[in-house]
């Protein structure tokens, strides 16, 4: 749908009013939120505005509140990968990092993990910017940079509240990274997210932030790398023979190719897109003696990747390939999100 340019100021002001923003301020970025009920389902809208040379640009992010109640088993973890992840969640202390680009489902994965960990016996505190989902029996702190309540400042304070589990929305700077790592070394289970391309890159990224490698090797227990791929619509997906050049470009194991691939077609059930819903692609790196040694030696992410795959980590691409073989997603979608 394309709308005439003349309605832009009015539409922008309307959305900003709904999100409780300052409509008179058009020269600085703003963030806000509002909620609506659509078809009986509660939807949270996160709103972000930014000034451009053509006027204000608005991005809406839709969050369905029911998705916070998802179980880890519903996200798309393979059986072996899920066992790796759950083994780390059962530990009383250590750092668990969830990595991936913006919008790859990291927060949903963390909340699914918190649903397992959350109990009356545990003191769970989260620091988020903003608090995306509200959960019962959790102490959730929202970052407010205007008042000086940054991730680092909030973390320094909540550690005096004797938490068992700390969830940090995102590691953005060296100070937050150092406090998170030190918290994991002093008897806390720390769950957090980091923007990297894959799981092994998280170690080098934190090192670049100024955290000493020997602290990282001792504190980090598990790193999850993830992407979101669109699910094929089960009502209209159709089998096909892929182009051999596309298969070669994907660099998939040729001995394990399925008898048939599925591709998107489009029908009324999926809005003629061929896809309906999304599924997670995951790789889980568990720290071991070799990876700890490579971390202390400041080895490259490629060396850490090789050590992790040798220890049983299945890469994002191979995890996605399994979902292609099962007809959950398409080869084209796998290449779009992983290559």
C-alpha positions in Angstrom: 0.0 0.0 0.0 1.3 3.4 -0.9 -0.2 6.6 0.6 0.1 10.2 -0.7 2.9 12.3 0.8 0.6 14.9 2.1 -0.8 12.6 4.8 2.7 12.0 6.3 2.7 14.8 8.9 -0.8 13.9 10.2 -0.1 10.2 10.3 3.2 10.8 12.0 1.6 13.0 14.7 -1.2 10.4 15.3 1.3 7.6 15.9 3.4 9.8 18.1 0.4 10.7 20.2 -0.6 7.0 20.6 3.0 6.3 21.7 3.0 9.1 24.2 5.8 11.0 22.4 6.4 14.8 22.0 4.7 15.7 18.7 6.4 19.2 18.7 9.9 17.6 18.7 10.7 16.6 15.1 14.5 17.0 15.1 15.6 14.3 17.5 14.9 10.5 17.6 12.2 9.3 20.0 11.0 5.9 21.3 7.6 5.0 22.7 5.1 2.2 22.8 1.4 1.5 22.9 -0.9 -1.5 23.0 -3.9 -2.6 20.9 -6.1 -5.7 20.9 -6.5 -7.2 17.4 -8.7 -10.2 16.8 -8.9 -10.8 20.6 -5.1 -10.9 20.9 -3.1 -8.3 22.8 -0.3 -6.7 20.7 2.4 -4.3 21.9 3.6 -1.8 19.4 7.1 -0.4 19.9 7.6 2.9 18.0 10.9 4.5 16.9 11.1 7.8 15.0 14.1 9.4 13.4 14.4 12.6 11.4 15.4 12.2 7.8 15.8 14.8 4.9 12.3 13.8 3.7 10.6 14.1 7.1 10.3 11.8 10.1 10.6 8.1 9.5 8.6 5.8 11.8 9.3 2.1 12.5 6.7 0.0 14.3 7.7 -3.3 16.0 4.9 -5.7 16.8 5.2 -7.9 19.8 2.6 -10.5 20.5 2.3 -11.0 24.3 1.5 -14.7 24.0 4.9 -15.3 22.4 6.5 -14.7 25.8 5.0 -17.9 27.1 6.7 -20.0 24.4 8.6 -23.0 25.6 12.2 -23.6 24.4 10.8 -26.8 22.6 8.6 -24.6 20.5 11.3 -22.3 19.1 12.9 -24.7 16.6 15.9 -26.1 18.6 17.1 -29.5 17.3 17.2 -32.2 20.0 20.9 -32.3 20.6 21.3 -28.5 20.4 18.5 -28.0 23.0 20.2 -30.4 25.4 23.4 -28.4 25.2 21.4 -25.2 26.0 19.4 -26.7 28.8 22.6 -28.2 30.4 23.9 -24.6 30.8 20.6 -23.3 32.2 20.8 -25.9 35.0 24.1 -24.5 36.3 24.0 -22.2 39.4 26.4 -19.6 37.9 28.1 -18.6 34.7 27.3 -16.4 31.6 25.0 -17.5 28.8 25.2 -15.3 25.7 22.6 -15.2 22.9 23.9 -13.7 19.8 22.5 -12.6 16.4 21.5 -9.5 14.4 18.6 -7.2 15.4 15.2 -8.9 15.1 16.6 -12.5 15.2 14.5 -13.5 18.2 17.2 -13.2 20.9 14.9 -11.7 23.5 12.2 -14.3 22.9 14.9 -17.1 23.4 15.9 -15.4 26.7 12.3 -15.2 28.0 11.7 -18.8 27.0 14.8 -19.7 29.2 13.5 -17.5 32.0 10.2 -19.3 31.9 12.1 -22.4 32.9 14.3 -20.7 35.5 11.6 -18.5 37.1 10.4 -19.8 40.4 9.5 -18.5 43.9 12.8 -19.8 45.3 14.9 -17.7 42.9 15.5 -14.0 42.9 15.4 -13.0 39.2 16.2 -9.5 38.1 16.3 -8.2 34.5 17.7 -4.9 33.1 16.2 -4.1 29.7 15.8 -1.2 27.2 12.9 -1.2 27.0 11.0 -4.0 29.0 9.5 -5.8 26.1 7.4 -8.4 28.0 6.1 -8.1 31.6 6.4 -11.3 33.6 5.0 -12.2 37.0 7.4 -12.6 40.0 10.4 -11.0 38.1 12.0 -7.7 39.1 12.3 -5.9 35.8 14.3 -2.7 35.5 13.9 -0.4 32.5 17.0 1.6 31.4 16.5 5.4 31.4 19.6 7.2 30.1 18.0 10.6 30.8 18.2 9.9 34.5 21.5 8.2 34.3 20.1 4.7 34.7 22.3 2.9 32.1 22.9 -0.8 31.9 26.1 -0.5 33.8 24.6 1.7 36.5 21.6 -0.6 36.9 23.8 -3.7 37.1 26.0 -2.2 39.8 22.9 -1.5 41.9 21.0 -4.8 41.4 24.0 -6.9 42.5 23.5 -5.5 46.0 19.9 -7.0 45.9 21.3 -10.5 46.1 20.0 -11.9 42.7 20.3 -15.5 41.8 19.7 -14.9 38.1 20.4 -11.6 36.2 19.1 -11.0 32.7 20.8 -8.1 30.8 18.9 -7.0 27.7 22.1 -6.3 25.7 25.8 -5.8 26.2 26.6 -2.5 24.4 29.8 -1.3 26.0 32.9 -2.5 27.8 31.7 -1.4 31.2 28.5 -3.5 31.0 30.5 -6.4 29.5 33.0 -6.4 32.4 30.2 -6.2 35.1 28.3 -9.0 33.4 31.4 -11.2 33.3 32.4 -10.5 36.9 28.8 -11.2 38.0 29.0 -14.6 36.4 32.3 -15.2 38.3 30.8 -14.3 41.6 27.9 -16.8 41.9 25.3 -15.4 39.5 23.7 -17.0 36.5 23.8 -14.2 33.8 21.8 -14.3 30.6 22.4 -11.6 28.0 22.5 -10.8 24.3 25.2 -9.6 22.0 25.2 -8.4 18.4 27.5 -10.8 16.5 27.2 -12.8 13.3 27.6 -16.2 15.0 28.4 -17.8 18.4 32.2 -18.1 18.1 32.5 -14.4 17.2 31.0 -13.4 20.6 34.3 -14.3 22.4 36.4 -12.1 20.2 33.7 -9.3 20.4 33.8 -9.2 24.2 37.6 -9.3 24.1 37.6 -6.2 21.8 35.4 -4.5 24.4 38.3 -4.6 26.8 37.4 -7.6 29.0 40.5 -9.8 29.8 40.4 -13.1 27.9 41.1 -15.1 31.1 38.0 -13.7 32.7 35.9 -14.6 29.6 37.2 -18.2 29.6 36.3 -18.7 33.2 32.9 -17.0 33.2 31.2 -17.8 29.9 29.6 -21.2 29.8 27.4 -21.2 26.7 26.9 -19.1 23.6 23.9 -19.4 21.4 23.9 -18.0 17.8 20.6 -17.7 16.1 18.6 -16.5 13.1 14.9 -16.4 12.1 13.8 -18.1 8.9 10.3 -17.9 7.5 8.2 -21.1 7.6 6.8 -22.5 4.4 3.0 -22.4 4.3 1.9 -26.0 4.8 -1.2 -25.4 2.6 0.6 -24.4 -0.6 4.3 -25.4 -0.4 5.3 -27.4 -3.5 8.1 -29.9 -4.1 10.7 -28.9 -6.8 14.1 -29.8 -8.1 16.5 -26.9 -7.2 19.0 -25.5 -9.6 22.3 -27.4 -9.2 24.2 -24.1 -9.2 22.1 -22.9 -6.2 22.8 -26.1 -4.3 26.5 -25.7 -5.1 26.5 -22.1 -4.0 24.9 -23.1 -0.7 27.8 -25.5 -0.1 25.7 -28.1 1.6 26.7 -31.7 2.2 26.0 -33.5 -1.1 25.8 -36.9 0.4 22.9 -35.9 2.6 20.7 -34.0 0.1 16.9 -34.8 0.5 15.0 -36.5 -2.3 12.9 -33.4 -2.8 13.0 -29.8 -1.8 10.0 -27.6 -1.1 9.5 -24.0 -2.3 7.0 -21.2 -1.6 4.0 -20.8 -3.9 1.4 -18.6 -2.3 -2.3 -19.0 -1.3 -5.0 -17.2 0.6 -3.9 -18.8 3.9 -0.5 -17.1 3.7 -1.5 -13.9 2.0 0.0 -15.1 -1.3 3.6 -15.0 0.2 4.2 -18.7 0.4 5.4 -18.4 4.0 3.5 -18.3 7.3 5.2 -17.9 10.7 8.9 -18.2 11.4 11.3 -20.8 12.9 14.6 -20.3 14.7 17.9 -21.6 13.4 20.4 -22.2 16.2 24.0 -23.1 17.0 25.1 -23.7 20.6 28.7 -23.4 21.6 29.6 -25.0 25.0 32.9 -23.9 26.5 35.5 -26.7 27.0 39.2 -26.8 27.8 40.3 -26.3 24.2 38.0 -23.3 23.6 39.1 -21.8 27.0 42.7 -22.1 25.9 42.0 -20.5 22.5 40.2 -17.7 24.3 43.1 -16.9 26.6 45.5 -17.0 23.6 43.2 -14.5 21.8 42.7 -16.9 18.9 40.6 -15.9 15.9 36.8 -16.7 15.7 37.6 -19.2 12.9 39.9 -21.2 15.2 37.2 -21.2 17.9 34.6 -22.2 15.3 36.7 -25.2 14.3 37.2 -26.3 17.9 33.5 -25.9 18.7 32.4 -28.0 15.7 34.9 -30.6 16.7 33.2 -30.7 20.1 29.8 -31.2 18.7 28.4 -27.8 17.7 26.1 -27.8 14.7 26.4 -24.6 12.7 23.5 -22.3 11.8 23.7 -23.5 8.2 23.5 -27.2 9.0 20.7 -26.6 11.5 18.8 -24.7 8.7 19.6 -27.5 6.3 17.9 -30.0 8.6 14.8 -27.8 8.5 15.0 -27.6 4.7 15.1 -31.4 4.6 12.0 -31.6 6.8 10.1 -29.1 4.5 9.9 -26.5 7.3 11.6 -23.8 5.2 13.1 -23.4 1.7 16.6 -23.5 0.4 16.3 -19.9 -0.8 15.2 -18.8 2.7 18.2 -20.7 4.2 20.6 -18.9 1.9 19.0 -15.5 2.6 19.5 -15.7 6.4 22.8 -17.7 6.7 25.0 -17.0 3.6 
